[in-house]
Structure formats: C-alpha cells, structure tokens
Amino acid sequence: MDLTKVTTKTSPFGDGDKFYETVFLVDTGATDSMVPAPELEKIGIKKEGKMAYELANGEVKEYPYGLVRIEFMGEITAGRVIFGEPGSEPLLGVTALESVGIIIDPANKTLKRLPAIPLK
C-alpha cells in the first residue's frame, strides 16, 4: 500500500520567522497532527494541555499538545498538534485536512480538493 505524504509547515501564531517544515505522513486515522517535541520546542510552541490518544497497536498513551498554524498545498489552517517522541514521523491528521476541504482519493492515494467545504 502506498503512503500519502505532503510537505507541511507548522508555526506559532504571529511569528512567521519561526517554523518547522518537512514532509508529513497523511494519516486519516489520526484526528490531530503530530510533530516531534524537540522541533515544536525549537519554534516556541507551548504545551497547552494533555490528551489520551489510542495508538495503532491499541495502546492508550497521553501526549501533550499545543496550538499551531498549519500550511500545506497552498492552504492555511490552525489546530492542535501533538508533541511526539523525538525522531517520530510527523503526521498530518484528518482535522487539518477536512478544515481546508482536502480529502484522500482512495483510488490513487493522492490528496484531492473538494469543490466546496460542507456546511450542512
């Protein structure tokens, strides 16, 4: 199975000089996005709270999260980002995708823009 990846930039609100940009794995099974904690700390993202997350193997683990500006495919949104383990792969969660009207085309595993964001 092919994996879908997209270049994504995360940054604190109001500070365009500090950011973390790399290729993120698009994970429609993840609600929130995730970035290795050291990378978030380098750009000054503050921990706002903690949430329990269920991992792919069924284990439940608590992670701190912060709030960031998220940019990908020419779109900008904002959302919660998990402080992941050092060296972990950055993940772009479904909340960020849906908030800008982008879905994964299941036939070819590419990202596709909806003609309009549902508001019904």
C-alpha positions, 0 to 999 in steps of 0.5 A: 500500500502506498503512503500519502505524504505532503510537505507541511509547515507548522508555526506559532501564531504571529511569528512567521520567522519561526517554523518547522517544515518537512514532509508529513505522513497523511494519516486519516486515522489520526484526528490531530497532527503530530510533530516531534517535541524537540522541533515544536520546542525549537519554534516556541510552541507551548504545551497547552494541555494533555490528551489520551490518544489510542495508538495503532497497536491499541495502546492508550498513551497521553501526549501533550499538545499545543496550538499551531498554524498549519500550511500545506498545498497552498492552504492555511489552517490552525489546530492542535498538534501533538508533541511526539517522541523525538525522531517520530514521523510527523503526521498530518491528521484528518482535522487539518485536512477536512478544515481546508476541504482536502480529502484522500482519493482512495483510488490513487492515494493522492490528496484531492480538493473538494469543490466546496467545504460542507456546511450542512 
